[in-house]
Amino acid sequence: MSKFGPSKSDLIFRLVFSLCGLAMMVGAILYRGMPKGPAMFEIIGIASVFFGGTAVWTIRKLIRKDYSDGV
């Protein structure tokens, strides 16, 4: 358990935010179609790495119970 890390509620918020971001990204791709050129790198590359990485990092911390007490 980390003394100075984010609390469990902070991690749950991050997880929900990340999953919503991934869902909106997929929804935008389904609605607008697959982007071409530099937009493909921006949408697929940067957004999926940010939201996906945050989701994986948060799930890992929640499973390991590596969060502060929120005190």
N, C-alpha and C positions, 0 to 999 in steps of 0.2 A: 504494500500500500504506500503510495507516494504522499508525502506531507504537503507538497506545494503544487501538485498537478491539478488538472481540472476535476470537478466533482462528477458524480455519476449522472446528475441531471444535465450538466454541461455536455457530457459525452453523448447522452441520448439526443440532445438537441442537435449536436453535430451530425449524428447518424441520420436523423430525420431530414436535416437540411441537405446532406449529401445524396440521400436516396431520392429526394424530391428533385434535386438538380439533375441527377442522372435520368430520372423519368421525364423531365421537361426537355432534356437534350434529345432523348429518343423520340419523344412526341414531335419535336420540331423537325427532326429528320424524316419521320414518317409523313408529316404534313407537307413539308416543303420539298422533300426529296433529298437525295444525297448531294452534298455540296461538292464543287469542283475547284481545283486550284488551291490558293492559299487558305481559303475558307475551310477546306477539308482538314487541313492541318490544325487550324484554330479550333474548330468545333470538335473534331474527333480526337485530336491529340491532346491539346491543352485542357479542354473541359473534362474529358473523360479521365485524364490522369489526375486532375485536381479533385473532382468529386469521387472518383473511384478510389484513389489513394486515401482520401480522408475517411471514406467509409470503411475500408479495410483496416486502417490504423485504429479507428474508433472501435470496431468490432473486436479487434485483438485486445485492446485495453479493457473492454467490458468483460470479455471471456476470462482474462487473467485477473480480474478484479483489481486492476492497477489504477485506482483513482483515489482522490482525497475524500475525507469525510465531509467536506463542505463547511467546516467549522472555521 
